[in-house]
Amino acid sequence: MQRGAVTVGFLGGSITAPKTRTRWPEPFQRWLVERFPGVRLTVENAALGATGSDLGAFRAGPTVLACGSDVVFAEYAVNDYGTSSDRRNRTREGLLRQLIGAGVDVVLVYTYCGEMEADLQSGRIPPSIADFETLAERYGVSSVWVGLHAWRQVQRGLMTPEEWLPDGLHPEVRGSLSYAEPIISLCEEAWTAVVSPTEARPDMRLPAPLDRACWERVRRVDLASAERWGPWILCNTATCLGLERMLWTTAPGSRLRLRFAGRGLVLGFDFGRLSSEVRYRLDGGPWVQTERDRPEWCGDRGWYRPVILSEDLGPGEHLLELETVAVAVRGGIGTETALGLIGIIE
């Protein structure tokens, strides 16, 4: 923090996203500019609601890394909670290796969801957080359990549950300040330490991955490279945060075909109540149709939602074939397909 400028990045879900301006990054940022008035602060908050570390592994490059972040705070313990341990460990480790490999300092931030309550009451570490701690130890990165800090404040009567999480999950002003407090304490200690100009930088070489199938090497495919049949439109979009362009159609039976090289394939959609499903096959194999849930909080569109088609393809070139499928949804028929990401896992 002795430099004249610093760029801070954020990745995570709606608990961290800047949409409402009432989440924990806001009081943390205000502390930064007050504590270090001579430092020019730039913030890249790339957190998106209802997204996990799988999408984060594809978004880190064009967001927090592209802007030259010095430190990135990653908050996925909640949104990865319902994902299997094997899957979330692969996506998280890949994300960490991308960030650390680029020379970025990383701080893991653990927030709270109701599924963690029983573990907290019993003095156990929730499994999603325990998995993250294994990676934190492996890669020597800092972590802050802000959810535990706030939970303990509630137990001590310093804050009511309603003040903490008015809707049961998302903090507003009071709860966000509680989340920011331990992060501020960590940074106060780390960023005000006196460092000798001649002190050697720590060894930034990455250790061998815990899972060789982690999502460290990922890339995006140009949407325009897909072959199309039917009334597809390649267009700009403002309906879904995190997406700028998409392939869009409302015609059932519209088809795409794409040849690609890689061991895995991920598609990202602008998803909502009015979305179609898709059926797909890889390398001429059996057709598989998606069956995505549409929670009550889901709007007509606007949820950047990934679908993982495969992680274990063999070497060489592969073929994706995809077709849109109309489905019955509450209040009508879902026919809208908005494809915004074709992601390759190498």
C-alpha positions, 0 to 999 in steps of 0.5 A: 500500500505504499504505491500510488495506486491500487486496483482491487477486484471482487468475484462472487455472488449476489452477497458481494455484487455491487447491484444494490450498493449495500453489500460488504465491499462498499464499507470496505472500499470507504475504509480504504480511501479513508485509511490510505488517502494518498492512494488512487483506488480502482475497483473491479467488482465482477461479482454476479448474483446466482453464480459460482466458481465455475462461471468465475473461472471463465470470468476472471480473465476478462474482468479482474485480471484484465484490469490489472488487479493487485488483490482479488477477494473471492466469495463463493462458499455460499453459491458453491454450497450445493455443488459436489465437493469434487466439482467445486474443488476443480473449479475453485482450484482452477480459479485460484491458479489463474489468479495466483499465476498472474501475480495477484494476491487472493483473499477468500471470503466466506459468507453465510447461508442457512444451510450452514446453521447446523454446523455453526451450532455444533462448532463444525466447519461447513463442508463448502468452507472446509474445502476452500480451507484445504485450497487456502493452505495448499496455495498459502492464501488468506481467508476470512470467515465473515459469516462466522464473525456476524453469526457470533455478533448475533449470538452475543446480542450485538445485532439482530438476525433481521439487522444482519440478513433481512431476507435470510441471505443478503446483508444490507447496511448493518450486516454488510458492515459486520462482514467488512469488519474482519476484512478491514482488520486483516488488511489493516495488519497486512497493508501497514506492515513495514517492508524493506525495499530489498526484501525478496518477493515470496516465491510465486511458483505454483505447486502441483495442483491437488486435482489435475482436472482443475479449471486452470486453463480455460478459454472462450470461443467466438460466438460467431464461429458456431454454424447456425440453422434457423433464425439466430441473431448475433447481437449486443445485450443489456438484459444480463449482467456479465454478458455483452453479446449473445446468440439469440432466438425464440424459434424452437428447433433452431440448431447450432454446430461447433467443432472445438478442441479441449477436454471440456465444454461449458455453455453460458446462457442468459436464463430466465422463466421464459427460456427454452431448454436445449438438447445437445450431443457431443461427437455423435453420441446420445442426445441429452436435454437440459432440465433447469429449475426456475426458482420463484425469484427467477425473472423472465431473463437476466440470470447468467447461468452456465451448463457444463456439458463435459469435463472429460473429453479425449484429445483431439477435435470434438463436435457439438450439436445443439437444438432449442426445445420449447418447454411449458413454464409457469404462465406460458411457454419457454422459447427464448434461447440466449447463448452468451458463452462458449467456454472450453476447458483445456 
